Amino acid sequence: MKASDIRAKTGDELRQQLEDLGKEAFNLRFQRASGQLENTARVRQVRRDIARIKTILDERARAGRAS
């Protein structure tokens, strides 16, 4: 997921996607712990996507306060 794709979405869409990614990260942690995780790179990808979304939501919040 690219930052430009994230910026094109609304705040509500981003919050929903953040929730979905959080659930996916939770499930991936359980799969890793039980030895069932096949795509180990997905853990890193999900963590980075969560960080990107949080960064953009924070940028928008700071821009709203500055105006």
KAFEN-V735601 format. One record per helix or strand of 2 or more residues. SS is the DSSP state (H for helix, E for strand). FROM is the first residue (numbers start at 1). TO is the last residue. Records with the same first field share a line. If there is no record, write none. Layout:
SS: FROM-TO / FROM-TO
//
This chain:
H: 3-7 / 11-34 / 41-66
//
